[in-house]
Every structure is written in C-alpha cells, then in structure tokens.
Amino acid sequence: MGLAHAFKEWAVICRALAEGKQALILRKGGIAETAGEFAVEHTRFWLFPTYVHQQRSGIREDAAFLLKEAEAARPPAGTIYLSHWAEVTGIYRIRDLTPALLLAHLHFWSEETVRKRFAYREPGINALAVRIYRAPEVHTIADTAYYQGCKSWVDLDQAFPTEGSVPVLADKDYNDVKWNLDMLLNPTALA
C-alpha cells in the first residue's frame, strides 16, 4: 500500500514536523485553491517541502535553527525528497483570532504570520492535528511544472510505499498534543 498524494508546506515547517517538534499544520486557502478556500482533500499524505514564500520573518525566533537545517538539507534544483508522511487525526476550523493565537506553543509560525493568514480574505484559519511518520526510505521525485503554484495538494505520478514507517512522536507525546488542541479548540470532545 502506498500514498500518491502530497501536501505542500514550507520546508521549515516540514522539518519541525519531521523532528517531532510540531504536530499541527495551520492552513489558509491559497490563490489556486477552489474558491480560495482550503479543504482537507486527503487524510493521509506525503509532506512536500517547498521553499517558495518561506521566509525568516514568517517563523518564530526559536525556529531559526530549523530554517537553517531545512536550507542545508535542500535537495538539488529540480528535485523533491519525500521522507515523511502525515495522517490527519483532527480538523479544526478556527473563526476567532484569539484561539488561533493561543496555539503558538504548538507551532513555529510567527504571530504576525498567524495574524496575516487569519485575516486574509475572510477571517479564519484551519488547524490540522497530524501524526507524522518517517518512511524507511527517501523517495526522490522530479520537481515538474505540475507541482508549481500556490496550491496545497498535488497528486504524485505514482504511489510510494509507506510500509515500515515509524511515528516520529511516541503515542503519549502525540496524544498530549491532540489533547491540547481539543482543550483549546474543541473542549466538548474531552467531555
């Protein structure tokens, strides 16, 4: 069994997810999204690291080392490495800015980035709780024109196997993150 879908995300955030320093993806619909609105098209997908739009000012100060690591591990031009995949375990639509800002301890976006993304077009942002898995091998693909553009989802030319993958966070650690998200964004789930 394999996965043939990928989710485009800043390489620095992919690095944080891969290292177990983050288990949350924040997303606002982009220019190429249907009606500019983000939708969870797949609940299992490869992380597709991108370097477009990624900027030092977009992340918190304490994530600068992750940005350096992501840049140092950047593949040669025209190449993408797929090494980690995600499974969505929770989807939250955040319609008020305060809860979005209260998630700061769970991700590495700067407060300014959260505020800008939240306010873009119509107020709101999506938060995805994701369990990240390290694949037993890195898959190398060509970065074709098809993968370019401001879109979250891409279909890969082929499905890549996930057998033998291991979670980057232990069950207890991941469950703690999920509990935090539910406590902040969906307290009725804890009842």
Secondary structure as UniProt FT lines:
FT   STRAND          2..10
FT   HELIX           11..18
FT   TURN            19..20
FT   STRAND          24..27
FT   TURN            31..32
FT   HELIX           34..36
FT   STRAND          44..50
FT   HELIX           56..58
FT   HELIX           61..63
FT   HELIX           64..72
FT   TURN            77..78
FT   STRAND          79..94
FT   HELIX           97..101
FT   TURN            102..103
FT   HELIX           104..106
FT   HELIX           111..119
FT   STRAND          125..142
FT   HELIX           145..147
FT   STRAND          153..161
FT   TURN            163..164
FT   STRAND          166..167
FT   HELIX           171..185
FT   HELIX           187..190
//
